[in-house]
Structure formats: structure tokens, C-alpha cells
Amino acid sequence: MFSFGRENTGLIAKWWRNVDRQILFLFIFLLLLGLFFSFSSTTSVMSEKMNKETYFFFIKHLIFVSFSLLLIFFISIQDKDKLIKFLTYLFFVSIALLFLTLLIGVEIKGSKRWLAFDPLPRFQPVELLKPLFIIFAAKIIILNEKSNIYKRYLYSFLILLLIMMILVNQPDLGQTFLLTLSWITMIFVSGFNMYLLAVLGFTFAITVTLLIFFLPEKFGYVIYRVNIFLDPKSGDNFQSQKALEAIKQGGLTGQGMGEGILKDRVPEAHTDYIIAVISEEFGAIFVLFIVIIFLFIGYKVLNKVFAGNNEFLKLALVGLVTLLIIQTFIHIGVNIRLFPTTGMTLPFLSYGGSSLVGSSIIAGIILNFTRKDSTRYFKNE
């Protein structure tokens, strides 16, 4: 899209002067770490189990990472007003794609969460939708500040409810839970009444519980996973048990690169259980290092939020950081059996094009909204 003329060279130079380089380098570092762990967890296993070339999945991941880096740069360099307008339109496209999963979605293990349009690779629309929902919800909440704030909360909730209905029918309670927590965090930051917030949280928990128990044909797998989580002997908990064993075997310093055995035993080790693979081969200390990176990104972004006055940017940044942090801790919690299995990937590090693209959109928007030339946006309105 860009020609390398003087104008675009100047635009890139301006972007480089204004972008938060610490956050940028941390995002790039996480992507490269994911590429490294993909090499470690897929090269030998996939060639044996799936009759593929030794580096088939690594090369695919390399392509995903390369595209993700370009996507981060492309989003972060855009004019803020034009980007917000474009993302708003794209949100409606993502809603339509999410709805299509119910009609023509690819079913895997009882869930229709993916779309496939040849020759494009299979993708998961919710990964595109998550950051776009945050932007759209932030716009609604700060829209027309003279109107009743609770009406704006209601409008944003109705959008969330529409998304939840689609996700529940896929079914995908993990992403439903993630989006709901992110929305609750946003309205809490915007000054929502704590008592009403507690009532909303209680109502949501009761609603989910009723859905699970009164629609067993749709949510039987949730009850099954919860039962196994509470009583490991009540069913097949092979994957979560092996992940926990791998973490224990890794200890503080790990078994060494390529010495882990989890990737040989669990099919989803490079996606849903990547943190267990990392812990087994590189140790709990390295996992702690990864967690610190995510927390430091959150700290840097929240510093911008606390220093700003623009309500839209503040809400959007809080929502985007919440997505990253909560998803990270859900993934780790599942791997250490703190939570039931959800199928949640680790942002930037897990294998998979949809996850990487979704994470990169979040990263690109964060970098765009935290640029130094965002000062006028923080001080105006």
C-alpha cells in the first residue's frame, strides 16, 4: 500500500519518533518468542504424527508472525481518526462473520467457531471481533455525554449480549467470559455504580449457570469439563493432567530445549498448552519472565491512561489491555489446573493464525493510541 517516496518516508520517520518503543519492542519480542517456541514444540512432532515435512508448521507460523509484524506497523502508523472510523465499520463485518459460523462454520470437537473460504486458511472470527468490540463499546459509552450514562451502558451491553448469544450457540463460553470481563472492567473504569456492577456480575453468573444446566445438549461439554476439574477421576483429563505433570517436571529451570515430552503426548500442546511446554523445557522462571512482560505492557499502557483526559482513548486502552492480561492468566490458569479447560490461546505465543492476527490488531491499536502525537487527543474533548 505504501510507496517509498519522500512523503511516506517522512510518515515512517514521524511514526518512529512518536511510537512508544518500549511497548513496540516488547510486542515484537513476544512474537519472536512465539516463533522460537513453535520451532521447539512442532518440528519433530508434526512430521511424525501428521506426515508433514519437519518444518511445515514452523514455516506456517513464520508466515503468520511476518504478517502480524506488518499488521502491527500498518495499524500503528495510521491517522487516529481514520483508524477509529475504519475499525468501527470493520466491527460490523466481524459481527457478520461471527454469525456465519452458526450457518457455515467448520465444526471441530462439537464447536462451530471457525470459517474456511478456499484458498484462505481457516480462521476464527471472534479473534478479529474482540479488539473491535472494545473500540465500539468505548465509542458508545462516551457517545453524546449529555445523554444519560446508563442508557449508554445499556446500549453497549446490548451489543455485548448479541455477541454473547452467538458465542453461546457455537458454543464458546471461554471467549464469552473474556469479553464480558473486559466490558465490566471498562464500565467500572468509566465510573459505573459499584452496587449495580455487583448486581450485573451476579446476574451474569446466574444466567450462565442456568444456561449450562437447562440446555445440556448445548453445554454438556461445559458440565463435563467442570466435573473433571472438580474430580479428576470422573472422566478423561489426560491433556490437563499431562500439562500439569510437565510443569512439575520442568521445575524452576526446565529440562532444556527439546527435552520436554508434553509436545509428544498432547495434540494441542503448541496452542492451548504452550505455557506448559515452555515451563517443562525452560522452567517456571521463564514463565514468570513472560508474565512480567505482559504486566509491564499493562503498566506502560495504564500510565498513559492515568495521564490522559480523553475518555474514549482511556476506555479503549483499558479494554485492550484487559483482553491481553485476562486471556494470559486464563491460559496459564488452565495449564496449572486452576481453571477448567477453555481452549484459550496465549496471546502472541501460541501457534495459530487467528490468535496471532487478533493479538496483533490489539498491539497495533495500543501502539497507535499511545503515540506521543496522541497528546492532543488526550487533552481535548
Secondary structure as UniProt FT lines:
FT   HELIX           6..18
FT   HELIX           21..49
FT   TURN            54..55
FT   HELIX           56..76
FT   HELIX           80..104
FT   STRAND          106..108
FT   TURN            109..110
FT   STRAND          111..115
FT   TURN            118..119
FT   HELIX           125..142
FT   TURN            145..146
FT   HELIX           149..169
FT   TURN            170..171
FT   HELIX           173..189
FT   TURN            190..191
FT   HELIX           194..214
FT   HELIX           216..230
FT   HELIX           232..234
FT   HELIX           238..250
FT   TURN            251..253
FT   TURN            257..258
FT   HELIX           262..265
FT   TURN            267..273
FT   HELIX           274..282
FT   HELIX           284..307
FT   HELIX           311..335
FT   TURN            336..337
FT   TURN            347..349
FT   HELIX           353..369
FT   HELIX           372..374
FT   HELIX           375..379
//
